[in-house]
Amino acid sequence: MKLTILGNIQSIHVRRWAQAFFDKGLLVHVISQQQAKQKTPFPVTELSVKNKYGYVLNFMELKVILEETKPDILHIHYAGGYGLLGILTGYKPLIMTAYGSEVFDAPQRSFLHKKVIQKILRSADLITSSSMMMKKEIDSFLSDDNSTKVVPFGVDTAIFNPLSSSDSDKIKIGCNKHLLPKYGIDILIKAFEKVLFESNNKHIELHIAGEGKFSKKYKQLAQSLHISESIFFHGEIEHDKMPEFLNSIDIFCAPSIYDSESFGVSILEASACGLPVIVSNAGGLPEVCKHEKTGLIVRKNDIKELADAMIICINSTEKRNYFGQNGRKYVKKNYEWSDCVDEMHDLYHSLLEVNT
């Protein structure tokens, strides 16, 4: 099978899906407006126009590439810009995977944005969503002739697994998100300050992995709260180094505040490493955390509730172990990466059968 993936090659999700199908023996070709930062075993073609206008201006170049390579399936990752670019070529069959913000945020900008997203989604032969919550939102744009399948972005539990615990007497709380308002990093820092004040415990640390344009602002917030000596900003951590980071902490927090946080791969990775997770009730996050079983769910934007949840986990080794052990079992049962790849592979074959 010849598979062409149209999407941002710098996205870990695009690279993971491409690598997975390359490993299954498919002839994988990625087409991207972004430049590949690392070598890949499959070919990557970079389109000429790199800015936002490329999602329209590149369509003739893309059309020629598709006509020359004739893939059996065109799989578009992200139903916004790349979705528009893909449907302009008219190439079929076409699968589209939505990521979240294009479905939840873009339609709120204007009536025109909403109509464009609707047109993009309705042009796909098949749409996949990483969560049930996002599927419902996608289906609200579709006619009865379209269908959306839920295929999660899973976790390889052979890579993300618990290692021997540290002998450190410190309790380390961690987070791995882009440093943007959407992910509630300021809420996390303020809740952590409350934890330090109420527990009077000098052996608690907050470790934040990720980069973003609000990095400086969040560091300044920590300084203004006089807790910067207890907060460590690690910058962006490569995906292959993430298991090491997760195994260096004791509790994982994801207090996102926007519903466009439609799925939580980082949360599942933490659970796979045997960590208790604390998440907000934003978007699809409650789907990847079972309250009082794999972790705790708190109301988004609620500093006190987040702080209270952290204190519960800090004060009980037994509860941390309980959440962590249940979390790993939950991931292995519902989100094993190989199962997700097989499910997407089956959809490819089903779509080809319909179109032959």
Order of alpha helices (4+ residues) and beta strands (2+ residues): beta-alpha-beta-beta-alpha-alpha-beta-alpha-beta-alpha-alpha-beta-alpha-beta-beta-alpha-beta-alpha-beta-alpha-beta-alpha-beta-beta-alpha-alpha-alpha
